[in-house]
Amino acid sequence: MQALNDVVRVLLGQARAFREWDNEPALAGTWDSMCVIARQWRQDPDFLDLWELE
């Protein structure tokens, strides 16, 4: 669980930097990585339905 949290924090930091630098391709790549993690997390038994976006 801690590893997942750490990865998300790193990616969020990257996304913020890429947005600040107007680096859209890098920002899109970071967003895609976060989406992959979210899809995998959805399968975890600790996942709560209230975290899911519709």
C-alpha positions in Angstrom: 0.0 0.0 0.0 2.8 2.4 0.8 4.5 1.7 -2.5 1.3 2.6 -4.3 1.0 5.8 -2.4 4.6 6.7 -3.1 4.2 6.2 -6.8 1.1 8.3 -7.0 2.8 11.1 -5.1 5.8 11.0 -7.5 3.5 11.0 -10.6 1.4 13.8 -9.2 4.6 15.9 -8.6 5.7 15.2 -12.2 2.3 16.1 -13.6 2.3 19.4 -11.7 5.8 20.2 -13.0 4.9 19.3 -16.6 1.8 21.5 -16.4 3.8 24.4 -15.1 6.3 24.0 -17.9 3.5 23.6 -20.5 4.8 20.2 -21.5 1.5 18.7 -22.7 3.0 15.4 -24.1 4.8 14.6 -20.9 1.7 15.6 -18.9 -0.4 13.2 -21.0 2.1 10.4 -20.4 2.0 10.9 -16.7 -1.9 11.0 -16.7 -1.9 7.7 -18.6 0.4 6.1 -16.0 -1.9 7.3 -13.2 -4.9 5.8 -15.1 -3.2 2.4 -15.3 -2.5 2.5 -11.6 -6.1 3.4 -10.9 -7.4 0.5 -13.0 -5.2 -1.9 -11.1 -6.1 -0.5 -7.7 -9.8 -1.0 -8.5 -9.2 -4.7 -8.3 -7.7 -4.5 -4.8 -9.9 -5.7 -1.9 -9.2 -2.5 0.0 -10.7 -0.4 -2.8 -13.7 1.6 -1.8 -16.5 2.3 -4.3 -16.7 5.9 -3.2 -13.2 6.5 -4.6 -14.4 5.7 -8.1 -15.3 8.4 -10.6 -18.4 7.8 -12.7 
